[in-house]
Amino acid sequence: MTGLGTLINTAAIAAGGLAGLVFGKFMTSRYQDTLNSACGLCVIFIGIAGTLEKMMSVTESGLISGHTMIVIGSFTLGSLLGELLNIEYHLESFGNWLKAKTGSSGDLMFVEGFVNASLTVCIGAMAVVGAIRDGIQGDFSILAAKAVLDFIIILVMTASMGKGCLFSAIPVAVFQGSITLLARVIAPLMTASALDNLSLTGSMLIFCVGVNLIWGKKIKVANMLPTLMVSVVWTAFTAA
């Protein structure tokens, strides 16, 4: 069944959010703050590990780095496009709408939790590759594996930041579902090099989410999301 992977992933995020709400009720704000910092630290190092994996390589002469130009070019163009579209504002506006509709006006961290959780589970090669394979081959194994990881991530984030994180299931359903529907159109662009660059820029964005989790909103990560698309298109042009 096409789209089953996204359904599984969405359900896992919702389940993780519900479990996090139950778990969070037993913690005081002191424990929640510490857990939030711990979650941010984990996200930072996940981003660092993914970035170094794609930028650094070991040769006979030692450790070398690469992909510098694509990082600079993708982030420059992608961030400008994101600012033009003002994605961060629209994502926060949707979070505020959800906050009002769910009667969560007293939850001061609702929007912050929704935005950070949404970015954490949407960004990354697993979401894109898994959705494409689901759309073309009906293979949901990658998204099923992602569902397990997202369940744990959202459980922890919801316990520390509140129920706004639970609603990150909505952007995941829309993002991955759209890619699944467009899989046959997108697939030719997703070469090995394109996926490497997507993973690289995605890991850097995940690092930025971790920074925001620990130190508050320092980086408008949502406005950098077009970087992912630019890195794929950049690869196609440079390979031509």
Disulfide bonds with the S-S distance in Angstrom:
none
